[in-house]
Amino acid sequence: MKLLITLMLLCAASGAAADPFPKGNAQNGKKLFDQYRCNQCHDTIMGGDGNKIFTRIKSKVRSASDLIDQIGVCSGNVGANFSAQDKQDLGAYLNRYYKLK
C-alpha cells in the first residue's frame, strides 16, 4: 500500500512540474499575442519569420521565469501593461514553442 501511495504522489508531482504555467490560459495568451501584434516586432528581428525567435539556438529563454521576464521586456515594446495573469496566459501560449517544464 505504501508503494502505491508513493507512486501516486510521484505521478502527481511530475504532472504538476510538467506544466510551468498551470494557471495560464493559452487561448487568452494567443488573443493577447495577436492583439498586441507581438510577431510584428519578431518579424523585424528575425528577417520575416517572427516565430523563429522562439526556436533560435541562442535563445534567452531557458526557463519559465526567463519567459515571464522576457514577456515583461517585450511588453514595453508593444506599449502593454500586462498583469501577472496576462503573463501567465502568454507563457502558456508561448510554451508551445519553448516546451519548458
Jmol script that loads the backbone (N, CA, C; Angstrom):
load data "model"
ATOM      1  N   MET A   1       0.829  -1.195   0.000  1.00  0.00           N
ATOM      2  CA  MET A   1       0.000   0.000   0.000  1.00  0.00           C
ATOM      3  C   MET A   1       0.874   1.260   0.000  1.00  0.00           C
ATOM      4  N   LYS A   2       1.950   1.267   0.770  1.00  0.00           N
ATOM      5  CA  LYS A   2       2.839   2.427   0.805  1.00  0.00           C
ATOM      6  C   LYS A   2       3.458   2.679  -0.563  1.00  0.00           C
ATOM      7  N   LEU A   3       3.798   1.602  -1.256  1.00  0.00           N
ATOM      8  CA  LEU A   3       4.381   1.733  -2.582  1.00  0.00           C
ATOM      9  C   LEU A   3       3.385   2.381  -3.542  1.00  0.00           C
ATOM     10  N   LEU A   4       2.140   1.979  -3.472  1.00  0.00           N
ATOM     11  CA  LEU A   4       1.099   2.537  -4.331  1.00  0.00           C
ATOM     12  C   LEU A   4       0.920   4.034  -4.060  1.00  0.00           C
ATOM     13  N   ILE A   5       0.881   4.413  -2.808  1.00  0.00           N
ATOM     14  CA  ILE A   5       0.724   5.823  -2.437  1.00  0.00           C
ATOM     15  C   ILE A   5       1.934   6.628  -2.908  1.00  0.00           C
ATOM     16  N   THR A   6       3.127   6.073  -2.733  1.00  0.00           N
ATOM     17  CA  THR A   6       4.343   6.750  -3.187  1.00  0.00           C
ATOM     18  C   THR A   6       4.316   6.964  -4.695  1.00  0.00           C
ATOM     19  N   LEU A   7       3.923   5.948  -5.437  1.00  0.00           N
ATOM     20  CA  LEU A   7       3.837   6.064  -6.889  1.00  0.00           C
ATOM     21  C   LEU A   7       2.809   7.115  -7.308  1.00  0.00           C
ATOM     22  N   MET A   8       1.688   7.152  -6.632  1.00  0.00           N
ATOM     23  CA  MET A   8       0.655   8.137  -6.945  1.00  0.00           C
ATOM     24  C   MET A   8       1.165   9.549  -6.688  1.00  0.00           C
ATOM     25  N   LEU A   9       1.869   9.751  -5.589  1.00  0.00           N
ATOM     26  CA  LEU A   9       2.412  11.072  -5.277  1.00  0.00           C
ATOM     27  C   LEU A   9       3.475  11.488  -6.278  1.00  0.00           C
ATOM     28  N   LEU A  10       4.311  10.547  -6.688  1.00  0.00           N
ATOM     29  CA  LEU A  10       5.327  10.857  -7.690  1.00  0.00           C
ATOM     30  C   LEU A  10       4.700  11.240  -9.022  1.00  0.00           C
ATOM     31  N   CYS A  11       3.677  10.530  -9.419  1.00  0.00           N
ATOM     32  CA  CYS A  11       2.990  10.858 -10.672  1.00  0.00           C
ATOM     33  C   CYS A  11       2.338  12.230 -10.593  1.00  0.00           C
ATOM     34  N   ALA A  12       1.725  12.527  -9.472  1.00  0.00           N
ATOM     35  CA  ALA A  12       1.087  13.837  -9.305  1.00  0.00           C
ATOM     36  C   ALA A  12       2.125  14.944  -9.329  1.00  0.00           C
ATOM     37  N   ALA A  13       3.255  14.730  -8.677  1.00  0.00           N
ATOM     38  CA  ALA A  13       4.312  15.738  -8.649  1.00  0.00           C
ATOM     39  C   ALA A  13       4.915  15.949 -10.022  1.00  0.00           C
ATOM     40  N   SER A  14       5.142  14.894 -10.762  1.00  0.00           N
ATOM     41  CA  SER A  14       5.728  15.044 -12.097  1.00  0.00           C
ATOM     42  C   SER A  14       4.736  15.683 -13.050  1.00  0.00           C
ATOM     43  N   GLY A  15       3.461  15.432 -12.881  1.00  0.00           N
ATOM     44  CA  GLY A  15       2.454  16.071 -13.723  1.00  0.00           C
ATOM     45  C   GLY A  15       2.372  17.561 -13.459  1.00  0.00           C
ATOM     46  N   ALA A  16       2.488  17.955 -12.197  1.00  0.00           N
ATOM     47  CA  ALA A  16       2.458  19.373 -11.863  1.00  0.00           C
ATOM     48  C   ALA A  16       3.704  20.073 -12.379  1.00  0.00           C
ATOM     49  N   ALA A  17       4.840  19.403 -12.321  1.00  0.00           N
ATOM     50  CA  ALA A  17       6.085  20.006 -12.775  1.00  0.00           C
ATOM     51  C   ALA A  17       6.131  20.115 -14.292  1.00  0.00           C
ATOM     52  N   ALA A  18       5.333  19.327 -14.984  1.00  0.00           N
ATOM     53  CA  ALA A  18       5.365  19.315 -16.442  1.00  0.00           C
ATOM     54  C   ALA A  18       4.743  20.576 -17.035  1.00  0.00           C
ATOM     55  N   ASP A  19       3.916  21.284 -16.303  1.00  0.00           N
ATOM     56  CA  ASP A  19       3.265  22.486 -16.805  1.00  0.00           C
ATOM     57  C   ASP A  19       3.769  23.698 -16.016  1.00  0.00           C
ATOM     58  N   PRO A  20       4.673  24.481 -16.604  1.00  0.00           N
ATOM     59  CA  PRO A  20       5.227  25.613 -15.871  1.00  0.00           C
ATOM     60  C   PRO A  20       4.244  26.779 -15.734  1.00  0.00           C
ATOM     61  N   PHE A  21       3.122  26.733 -16.434  1.00  0.00           N
ATOM     62  CA  PHE A  21       2.122  27.797 -16.366  1.00  0.00           C
ATOM     63  C   PHE A  21       0.742  27.200 -16.073  1.00  0.00           C
ATOM     64  N   PRO A  22       0.606  26.518 -14.940  1.00  0.00           N
ATOM     65  CA  PRO A  22      -0.643  25.791 -14.668  1.00  0.00           C
ATOM     66  C   PRO A  22      -1.873  26.695 -14.545  1.00  0.00           C
ATOM     67  N   LYS A  23      -1.670  27.963 -14.220  1.00  0.00           N
ATOM     68  CA  LYS A  23      -2.805  28.887 -14.100  1.00  0.00           C
ATOM     69  C   LYS A  23      -2.976  29.736 -15.356  1.00  0.00           C
ATOM     70  N   GLY A  24      -2.143  29.469 -16.369  1.00  0.00           N
ATOM     71  CA  GLY A  24      -2.225  30.229 -17.604  1.00  0.00           C
ATOM     72  C   GLY A  24      -3.281  29.680 -18.548  1.00  0.00           C
ATOM     73  N   ASN A  25      -3.869  30.563 -19.313  1.00  0.00           N
ATOM     74  CA  ASN A  25      -4.872  30.201 -20.313  1.00  0.00           C
ATOM     75  C   ASN A  25      -4.264  30.497 -21.682  1.00  0.00           C
ATOM     76  N   ALA A  26      -3.859  29.443 -22.382  1.00  0.00           N
ATOM     77  CA  ALA A  26      -3.173  29.596 -23.669  1.00  0.00           C
ATOM     78  C   ALA A  26      -4.052  30.302 -24.703  1.00  0.00           C
ATOM     79  N   GLN A  27      -5.360  30.074 -24.675  1.00  0.00           N
ATOM     80  CA  GLN A  27      -6.252  30.737 -25.635  1.00  0.00           C
ATOM     81  C   GLN A  27      -6.246  32.249 -25.416  1.00  0.00           C
ATOM     82  N   ASN A  28      -6.292  32.661 -24.158  1.00  0.00           N
ATOM     83  CA  ASN A  28      -6.229  34.095 -23.869  1.00  0.00           C
ATOM     84  C   ASN A  28      -4.839  34.641 -24.221  1.00  0.00           C
ATOM     85  N   GLY A  29      -3.804  33.836 -23.986  1.00  0.00           N
ATOM     86  CA  GLY A  29      -2.452  34.246 -24.345  1.00  0.00           C
ATOM     87  C   GLY A  29      -2.335  34.514 -25.838  1.00  0.00           C
ATOM     88  N   LYS A  30      -2.942  33.660 -26.654  1.00  0.00           N
ATOM     89  CA  LYS A  30      -2.912  33.872 -28.107  1.00  0.00           C
ATOM     90  C   LYS A  30      -3.637  35.154 -28.476  1.00  0.00           C
ATOM     91  N   LYS A  31      -4.768  35.408 -27.826  1.00  0.00           N
ATOM     92  CA  LYS A  31      -5.515  36.644 -28.097  1.00  0.00           C
ATOM     93  C   LYS A  31      -4.650  37.868 -27.783  1.00  0.00           C
ATOM     94  N   LEU A  32      -3.957  37.825 -26.649  1.00  0.00           N
ATOM     95  CA  LEU A  32      -3.086  38.947 -26.281  1.00  0.00           C
ATOM     96  C   LEU A  32      -1.937  39.089 -27.274  1.00  0.00           C
ATOM     97  N   PHE A  33      -1.335  37.966 -27.648  1.00  0.00           N
ATOM     98  CA  PHE A  33      -0.225  37.951 -28.603  1.00  0.00           C
ATOM     99  C   PHE A  33      -0.656  38.587 -29.926  1.00  0.00           C
ATOM    100  N   ASP A  34      -1.854  38.245 -30.377  1.00  0.00           N
ATOM    101  CA  ASP A  34      -2.381  38.797 -31.622  1.00  0.00           C
ATOM    102  C   ASP A  34      -2.812  40.259 -31.448  1.00  0.00           C
ATOM    103  N   GLN A  35      -3.480  40.558 -30.337  1.00  0.00           N
ATOM    104  CA  GLN A  35      -3.975  41.918 -30.081  1.00  0.00           C
ATOM    105  C   GLN A  35      -2.833  42.936 -30.077  1.00  0.00           C
ATOM    106  N   TYR A  36      -1.726  42.576 -29.443  1.00  0.00           N
ATOM    107  CA  TYR A  36      -0.594  43.499 -29.347  1.00  0.00           C
ATOM    108  C   TYR A  36       0.401  43.328 -30.498  1.00  0.00           C
ATOM    109  N   ARG A  37       0.034  42.483 -31.457  1.00  0.00           N
ATOM    110  CA  ARG A  37       0.824  42.259 -32.669  1.00  0.00           C
ATOM    111  C   ARG A  37       2.302  42.009 -32.344  1.00  0.00           C
ATOM    112  N   CYS A  38       2.511  41.103 -31.412  1.00  0.00           N
ATOM    113  CA  CYS A  38       3.859  40.780 -30.944  1.00  0.00           C
ATOM    114  C   CYS A  38       4.755  40.286 -32.077  1.00  0.00           C
ATOM    115  N   ASN A  39       4.192  39.505 -32.976  1.00  0.00           N
ATOM    116  CA  ASN A  39       5.022  38.933 -34.038  1.00  0.00           C
ATOM    117  C   ASN A  39       5.494  39.983 -35.035  1.00  0.00           C
ATOM    118  N   GLN A  40       4.873  41.142 -35.059  1.00  0.00           N
ATOM    119  CA  GLN A  40       5.330  42.211 -35.945  1.00  0.00           C
ATOM    120  C   GLN A  40       6.767  42.604 -35.577  1.00  0.00           C
ATOM    121  N   CYS A  41       7.037  42.730 -34.305  1.00  0.00           N
ATOM    122  CA  CYS A  41       8.392  43.026 -33.842  1.00  0.00           C
ATOM    123  C   CYS A  41       9.310  41.829 -34.110  1.00  0.00           C
ATOM    124  N   HIS A  42       8.824  40.641 -33.821  1.00  0.00           N
ATOM    125  CA  HIS A  42       9.623  39.427 -34.045  1.00  0.00           C
ATOM    126  C   HIS A  42       9.979  39.275 -35.523  1.00  0.00           C
ATOM    127  N   ASP A  43       9.027  39.592 -36.403  1.00  0.00           N
ATOM    128  CA  ASP A  43       9.289  39.522 -37.849  1.00  0.00           C
ATOM    129  C   ASP A  43      10.474  40.414 -38.221  1.00  0.00           C
ATOM    130  N   THR A  44      10.500  41.606 -37.659  1.00  0.00           N
ATOM    131  CA  THR A  44      11.590  42.543 -37.946  1.00  0.00           C
ATOM    132  C   THR A  44      12.925  41.991 -37.463  1.00  0.00           C
ATOM    133  N   ILE A  45      12.937  41.473 -36.257  1.00  0.00           N
ATOM    134  CA  ILE A  45      14.175  40.941 -35.666  1.00  0.00           C
ATOM    135  C   ILE A  45      14.672  39.724 -36.435  1.00  0.00           C
ATOM    136  N   MET A  46      13.743  38.865 -36.861  1.00  0.00           N
ATOM    137  CA  MET A  46      14.120  37.581 -37.458  1.00  0.00           C
ATOM    138  C   MET A  46      14.073  37.577 -38.991  1.00  0.00           C
ATOM    139  N   GLY A  47      13.956  38.733 -39.598  1.00  0.00           N
ATOM    140  CA  GLY A  47      14.002  38.804 -41.048  1.00  0.00           C
ATOM    141  C   GLY A  47      12.784  38.255 -41.755  1.00  0.00           C
ATOM    142  N   GLY A  48      11.624  38.382 -41.148  1.00  0.00           N
ATOM    143  CA  GLY A  48      10.391  38.000 -41.826  1.00  0.00           C
ATOM    144  C   GLY A  48       9.606  36.871 -41.199  1.00  0.00           C
ATOM    145  N   ASP A  49      10.247  35.953 -40.501  1.00  0.00           N
ATOM    146  CA  ASP A  49       9.534  34.848 -39.845  1.00  0.00           C
ATOM    147  C   ASP A  49       9.700  34.986 -38.338  1.00  0.00           C
ATOM    148  N   GLY A  50       8.783  35.721 -37.731  1.00  0.00           N
ATOM    149  CA  GLY A  50       8.867  36.016 -36.309  1.00  0.00           C
ATOM    150  C   GLY A  50       8.868  34.810 -35.400  1.00  0.00           C
ATOM    151  N   ASN A  51       8.253  33.707 -35.839  1.00  0.00           N
ATOM    152  CA  ASN A  51       8.204  32.515 -34.997  1.00  0.00           C
ATOM    153  C   ASN A  51       9.576  31.890 -34.788  1.00  0.00           C
ATOM    154  N   LYS A  52      10.523  32.208 -35.647  1.00  0.00           N
ATOM    155  CA  LYS A  52      11.879  31.680 -35.469  1.00  0.00           C
ATOM    156  C   LYS A  52      12.535  32.200 -34.195  1.00  0.00           C
ATOM    157  N   ILE A  53      12.019  33.288 -33.662  1.00  0.00           N
ATOM    158  CA  ILE A  53      12.589  33.854 -32.446  1.00  0.00           C
ATOM    159  C   ILE A  53      12.482  32.871 -31.276  1.00  0.00           C
ATOM    160  N   PHE A  54      11.479  32.005 -31.330  1.00  0.00           N
ATOM    161  CA  PHE A  54      11.240  31.069 -30.238  1.00  0.00           C
ATOM    162  C   PHE A  54      12.155  29.841 -30.297  1.00  0.00           C
ATOM    163  N   THR A  55      12.682  29.546 -31.455  1.00  0.00           N
ATOM    164  CA  THR A  55      13.448  28.307 -31.616  1.00  0.00           C
ATOM    165  C   THR A  55      14.922  28.546 -31.950  1.00  0.00           C
ATOM    166  N   ARG A  56      15.365  29.786 -31.851  1.00  0.00           N
ATOM    167  CA  ARG A  56      16.775  30.070 -32.161  1.00  0.00           C
ATOM    168  C   ARG A  56      17.684  29.403 -31.137  1.00  0.00           C
ATOM    169  N   ILE A  57      18.848  29.031 -31.584  1.00  0.00           N
ATOM    170  CA  ILE A  57      19.799  28.297 -30.738  1.00  0.00           C
ATOM    171  C   ILE A  57      20.210  29.109 -29.527  1.00  0.00           C
ATOM    172  N   LYS A  58      20.463  30.376 -29.713  1.00  0.00           N
ATOM    173  CA  LYS A  58      20.916  31.229 -28.606  1.00  0.00           C
ATOM    174  C   LYS A  58      19.738  31.952 -27.945  1.00  0.00           C
ATOM    175  N   SER A  59      18.689  31.218 -27.683  1.00  0.00           N
ATOM    176  CA  SER A  59      17.509  31.789 -27.049  1.00  0.00           C
ATOM    177  C   SER A  59      17.835  32.291 -25.649  1.00  0.00           C
ATOM    178  N   LYS A  60      17.263  33.433 -25.311  1.00  0.00           N
ATOM    179  CA  LYS A  60      17.420  33.987 -23.965  1.00  0.00           C
ATOM    180  C   LYS A  60      16.550  33.237 -22.962  1.00  0.00           C
ATOM    181  N   VAL A  61      15.569  32.513 -23.468  1.00  0.00           N
ATOM    182  CA  VAL A  61      14.591  31.844 -22.617  1.00  0.00           C
ATOM    183  C   VAL A  61      14.983  30.386 -22.406  1.00  0.00           C
ATOM    184  N   ARG A  62      15.274  30.058 -21.155  1.00  0.00           N
ATOM    185  CA  ARG A  62      15.648  28.687 -20.793  1.00  0.00           C
ATOM    186  C   ARG A  62      14.768  28.116 -19.684  1.00  0.00           C
ATOM    187  N   SER A  63      13.910  28.972 -19.121  1.00  0.00           N
ATOM    188  CA  SER A  63      13.041  28.531 -18.029  1.00  0.00           C
ATOM    189  C   SER A  63      11.753  29.350 -18.054  1.00  0.00           C
ATOM    190  N   ALA A  64      10.787  28.915 -17.272  1.00  0.00           N
ATOM    191  CA  ALA A  64       9.518  29.641 -17.193  1.00  0.00           C
ATOM    192  C   ALA A  64       9.736  31.053 -16.659  1.00  0.00           C
ATOM    193  N   SER A  65      10.606  31.211 -15.677  1.00  0.00           N
ATOM    194  CA  SER A  65      10.855  32.557 -15.149  1.00  0.00           C
ATOM    195  C   SER A  65      11.554  33.436 -16.182  1.00  0.00           C
ATOM    196  N   ASP A  66      12.435  32.847 -17.015  1.00  0.00           N
ATOM    197  CA  ASP A  66      13.048  33.606 -18.114  1.00  0.00           C
ATOM    198  C   ASP A  66      11.973  34.108 -19.077  1.00  0.00           C
ATOM    199  N   LEU A  67      11.004  33.252 -19.374  1.00  0.00           N
ATOM    200  CA  LEU A  67       9.949  33.631 -20.309  1.00  0.00           C
ATOM    201  C   LEU A  67       9.092  34.751 -19.727  1.00  0.00           C
ATOM    202  N   ILE A  68       8.753  34.652 -18.464  1.00  0.00           N
ATOM    203  CA  ILE A  68       7.973  35.717 -17.815  1.00  0.00           C
ATOM    204  C   ILE A  68       8.762  37.030 -17.848  1.00  0.00           C
ATOM    205  N   ASP A  69      10.064  36.961 -17.568  1.00  0.00           N
ATOM    206  CA  ASP A  69      10.901  38.158 -17.628  1.00  0.00           C
ATOM    207  C   ASP A  69      10.920  38.751 -19.036  1.00  0.00           C
ATOM    208  N   GLN A  70      11.051  37.890 -20.049  1.00  0.00           N
ATOM    209  CA  GLN A  70      11.095  38.365 -21.432  1.00  0.00           C
ATOM    210  C   GLN A  70       9.760  38.969 -21.850  1.00  0.00           C
ATOM    211  N   ILE A  71       8.672  38.396 -21.398  1.00  0.00           N
ATOM    212  CA  ILE A  71       7.351  38.976 -21.676  1.00  0.00           C
ATOM    213  C   ILE A  71       7.282  40.385 -21.090  1.00  0.00           C
ATOM    214  N   GLY A  72       7.856  40.560 -19.899  1.00  0.00           N
ATOM    215  CA  GLY A  72       7.898  41.886 -19.286  1.00  0.00           C
ATOM    216  C   GLY A  72       8.688  42.880 -20.128  1.00  0.00           C
ATOM    217  N   VAL A  73       9.829  42.446 -20.653  1.00  0.00           N
ATOM    218  CA  VAL A  73      10.636  43.307 -21.523  1.00  0.00           C
ATOM    219  C   VAL A  73       9.849  43.646 -22.790  1.00  0.00           C
ATOM    220  N   CYS A  74       9.261  42.630 -23.396  1.00  0.00           N
ATOM    221  CA  CYS A  74       8.525  42.831 -24.651  1.00  0.00           C
ATOM    222  C   CYS A  74       7.285  43.701 -24.453  1.00  0.00           C
ATOM    223  N   SER A  75       6.708  43.668 -23.272  1.00  0.00           N
ATOM    224  CA  SER A  75       5.502  44.475 -23.038  1.00  0.00           C
ATOM    225  C   SER A  75       5.788  45.957 -23.271  1.00  0.00           C
ATOM    226  N   GLY A  76       6.990  46.391 -22.933  1.00  0.00           N
ATOM    227  CA  GLY A  76       7.360  47.775 -23.198  1.00  0.00           C
ATOM    228  C   GLY A  76       7.460  48.080 -24.676  1.00  0.00           C
ATOM    229  N   ASN A  77       7.864  47.092 -25.452  1.00  0.00           N
ATOM    230  CA  ASN A  77       7.987  47.277 -26.907  1.00  0.00           C
ATOM    231  C   ASN A  77       6.641  47.459 -27.586  1.00  0.00           C
ATOM    232  N   VAL A  78       5.601  46.880 -27.000  1.00  0.00           N
ATOM    233  CA  VAL A  78       4.272  46.959 -27.624  1.00  0.00           C
ATOM    234  C   VAL A  78       3.328  47.895 -26.869  1.00  0.00           C
ATOM    235  N   GLY A  79       3.846  48.569 -25.849  1.00  0.00           N
ATOM    236  CA  GLY A  79       3.033  49.513 -25.088  1.00  0.00           C
ATOM    237  C   GLY A  79       1.969  48.868 -24.236  1.00  0.00           C
ATOM    238  N   ALA A  80       2.258  47.670 -23.750  1.00  0.00           N
ATOM    239  CA  ALA A  80       1.289  46.941 -22.923  1.00  0.00           C
ATOM    240  C   ALA A  80       1.704  46.990 -21.461  1.00  0.00           C
ATOM    241  N   ASN A  81       0.733  46.884 -20.611  1.00  0.00           N
ATOM    242  CA  ASN A  81       0.972  46.770 -19.172  1.00  0.00           C
ATOM    243  C   ASN A  81       0.321  45.462 -18.731  1.00  0.00           C
ATOM    244  N   PHE A  82       1.009  44.344 -19.022  1.00  0.00           N
ATOM    245  CA  PHE A  82       0.438  43.033 -18.753  1.00  0.00           C
ATOM    246  C   PHE A  82       0.348  42.762 -17.261  1.00  0.00           C
ATOM    247  N   SER A  83      -0.782  42.247 -16.851  1.00  0.00           N
ATOM    248  CA  SER A  83      -0.958  41.805 -15.469  1.00  0.00           C
ATOM    249  C   SER A  83      -0.192  40.501 -15.264  1.00  0.00           C
ATOM    250  N   ALA A  84      -0.080  40.084 -14.016  1.00  0.00           N
ATOM    251  CA  ALA A  84       0.561  38.799 -13.724  1.00  0.00           C
ATOM    252  C   ALA A  84      -0.195  37.665 -14.424  1.00  0.00           C
ATOM    253  N   GLN A  85      -1.521  37.758 -14.467  1.00  0.00           N
ATOM    254  CA  GLN A  85      -2.312  36.728 -15.146  1.00  0.00           C
ATOM    255  C   GLN A  85      -2.077  36.752 -16.649  1.00  0.00           C
ATOM    256  N   ASP A  86      -1.998  37.946 -17.226  1.00  0.00           N
ATOM    257  CA  ASP A  86      -1.704  38.058 -18.658  1.00  0.00           C
ATOM    258  C   ASP A  86      -0.373  37.385 -18.985  1.00  0.00           C
ATOM    259  N   LYS A  87       0.622  37.585 -18.140  1.00  0.00           N
ATOM    260  CA  LYS A  87       1.942  36.980 -18.372  1.00  0.00           C
ATOM    261  C   LYS A  87       1.862  35.464 -18.282  1.00  0.00           C
ATOM    262  N   GLN A  88       1.058  34.958 -17.357  1.00  0.00           N
ATOM    263  CA  GLN A  88       0.865  33.510 -17.264  1.00  0.00           C
ATOM    264  C   GLN A  88       0.167  32.985 -18.518  1.00  0.00           C
ATOM    265  N   ASP A  89      -0.826  33.733 -18.997  1.00  0.00           N
ATOM    266  CA  ASP A  89      -1.552  33.327 -20.201  1.00  0.00           C
ATOM    267  C   ASP A  89      -0.617  33.336 -21.411  1.00  0.00           C
ATOM    268  N   LEU A  90       0.161  34.391 -21.558  1.00  0.00           N
ATOM    269  CA  LEU A  90       1.123  34.457 -22.662  1.00  0.00           C
ATOM    270  C   LEU A  90       2.154  33.344 -22.541  1.00  0.00           C
ATOM    271  N   GLY A  91       2.622  33.081 -21.326  1.00  0.00           N
ATOM    272  CA  GLY A  91       3.571  31.988 -21.111  1.00  0.00           C
ATOM    273  C   GLY A  91       2.981  30.650 -21.522  1.00  0.00           C
ATOM    274  N   ALA A  92       1.728  30.420 -21.152  1.00  0.00           N
ATOM    275  CA  ALA A  92       1.067  29.162 -21.522  1.00  0.00           C
ATOM    276  C   ALA A  92       0.959  29.041 -23.043  1.00  0.00           C
ATOM    277  N   TYR A  93       0.650  30.134 -23.708  1.00  0.00           N
ATOM    278  CA  TYR A  93       0.564  30.110 -25.174  1.00  0.00           C
ATOM    279  C   TYR A  93       1.937  29.912 -25.803  1.00  0.00           C
ATOM    280  N   LEU A  94       2.919  30.679 -25.375  1.00  0.00           N
ATOM    281  CA  LEU A  94       4.249  30.621 -25.991  1.00  0.00           C
ATOM    282  C   LEU A  94       4.996  29.336 -25.664  1.00  0.00           C
ATOM    283  N   ASN A  95       4.587  28.660 -24.626  1.00  0.00           N
ATOM    284  CA  ASN A  95       5.269  27.421 -24.267  1.00  0.00           C
ATOM    285  C   ASN A  95       5.062  26.322 -25.310  1.00  0.00           C
ATOM    286  N   ARG A  96       4.136  26.524 -26.218  1.00  0.00           N
ATOM    287  CA  ARG A  96       4.005  25.552 -27.319  1.00  0.00           C
ATOM    288  C   ARG A  96       5.264  25.556 -28.172  1.00  0.00           C
ATOM    289  N   TYR A  97       5.985  26.657 -28.179  1.00  0.00           N
ATOM    290  CA  TYR A  97       7.260  26.744 -28.882  1.00  0.00           C
ATOM    291  C   TYR A  97       8.428  26.297 -28.001  1.00  0.00           C
ATOM    292  N   TYR A  98       8.440  26.801 -26.766  1.00  0.00           N
ATOM    293  CA  TYR A  98       9.586  26.555 -25.882  1.00  0.00           C
ATOM    294  C   TYR A  98       9.589  25.167 -25.267  1.00  0.00           C
ATOM    295  N   LYS A  99       8.410  24.635 -24.991  1.00  0.00           N
ATOM    296  CA  LYS A  99       8.284  23.319 -24.363  1.00  0.00           C
ATOM    297  C   LYS A  99       9.045  23.245 -23.030  1.00  0.00           C
ATOM    298  N   LEU A 100       8.865  24.273 -22.225  1.00  0.00           N
ATOM    299  CA  LEU A 100       9.507  24.337 -20.914  1.00  0.00           C
ATOM    300  C   LEU A 100       8.785  23.405 -19.956  1.00  0.00           C
ATOM    301  N   LYS A 101       9.524  22.909 -18.990  1.00  0.00           N
ATOM    302  CA  LYS A 101       8.944  22.023 -17.975  1.00  0.00           C
ATOM    303  C   LYS A 101       9.188  22.555 -16.602  1.00  0.00           C
TER     304      LYS A 101
END
end "model"
wireframe off; spacefill off
backbone 0.3
color backbone group
